[in-house]
Amino acid sequence: MVKPCSFAEDVTYPARTLYTLVTCSYEINDARTFLFAVEVDEDGNEIGPDEDFLQKMDDLMKEKAQAAAAGTKGDQGQEN
């Protein structure tokens, strides 16, 4: 059973930081409560990623796409 909280707000991605907190919940047996949070400034505005972070993420995604393409090409013509 997964229910969003009534006061949830949408997050703008990519977020600079994303915190995940997990704790036991006693409403039902073996339940867990998950809380996801992002960093905000004093006025409650999300703090977005800087240009350096965005460039690193772009580079990483390009590397992953190239590796996936190379793996797919290497599998052609082989039987399982």
Secondary structure, DSSP 8 states (H G I E B T S, - for coil): -----TT-----SS-S-EEEEEEEE-SSTTEEEEEEEE-B-TTS-B----HHHHHHHHHHHHHHHHHHHHHHHHHTT---
